[in-house]
Amino acid sequence: MTKEEVFSLIAEAIREVLPELEGRPFQHSDSLDDLGANSMDRAEIVMMVLEGMDLEIPLVETYGPHNLGELAQHLSDKAGAKAG
């Protein structure tokens, strides 16, 4: 999956977990913290994205990225490594 495809999955998951953000445009520089996601919300969002990507990695491997763009790139890279 490309970074943009993963970014779209992240945005969908955010809107599902945080319905108050429906209609809000997301930027690559946005962080889940800045969007009001608590630790449980963040875990749920990441799990939904991983499920949507059919990617199984430990959640701890998703803690490095600081914003949505970095998370999308990180997960895209992980999916590419799995496929390759």
C-alpha positions in Angstrom: 0.0 0.0 0.0 1.2 3.5 -0.7 1.6 6.1 1.9 -1.5 8.0 0.7 -3.6 4.8 0.8 -2.5 4.2 4.4 -3.2 7.9 5.2 -6.7 7.5 3.9 -7.2 4.4 6.2 -5.9 6.4 9.1 -8.3 9.2 8.4 -11.3 6.8 8.2 -10.3 5.2 11.5 -9.9 8.5 13.2 -13.4 9.6 12.1 -14.9 6.3 13.3 -13.2 6.4 16.7 -13.5 10.2 17.1 -16.9 11.1 15.4 -16.6 14.7 16.5 -13.9 15.1 13.9 -16.2 14.1 11.0 -15.7 16.4 8.1 -12.4 17.8 9.4 -9.6 17.6 6.9 -6.5 15.9 8.2 -2.9 17.0 7.5 0.2 14.8 7.4 1.5 17.1 10.2 -1.4 16.4 12.6 -0.7 14.2 15.6 -3.3 11.9 17.2 -2.6 13.7 20.5 -3.4 17.1 18.9 -6.6 15.7 17.5 -7.8 14.7 21.0 -7.1 11.0 20.9 -6.3 9.4 24.2 -4.1 6.3 24.5 -7.0 3.9 24.1 -8.3 5.9 21.1 -4.8 5.8 19.5 -4.5 2.0 20.0 -7.9 1.5 18.5 -7.2 3.7 15.5 -3.9 1.9 14.8 -5.5 -1.6 15.3 -8.2 -0.6 12.8 -5.7 0.6 10.3 -3.6 -2.6 10.7 -6.7 -4.7 10.2 -7.6 -2.7 7.1 -4.1 -3.3 5.7 -4.2 -7.0 6.7 -0.9 -6.4 8.5 0.0 -8.0 11.8 2.7 -6.2 13.7 3.1 -5.6 17.5 1.6 -2.2 18.5 4.9 -1.2 20.1 6.3 -1.0 16.5 3.9 1.8 15.8 5.0 4.1 18.7 7.8 5.9 16.9 6.0 8.2 14.4 5.1 11.7 15.7 2.3 12.6 13.2 -0.1 11.1 10.8 2.2 11.4 7.8 5.0 9.6 9.6 2.6 6.9 10.8 1.3 6.4 7.2 4.9 6.1 5.9 5.9 3.7 8.7 3.0 1.4 8.1 3.4 1.6 4.3 7.1 0.6 4.8 6.1 -2.3 7.1 3.5 -3.5 4.5 6.1 -3.3 1.8 8.6 -5.3 3.8 5.9 -8.0 4.5 5.1 -8.2 0.8 8.7 -8.2 -0.4 
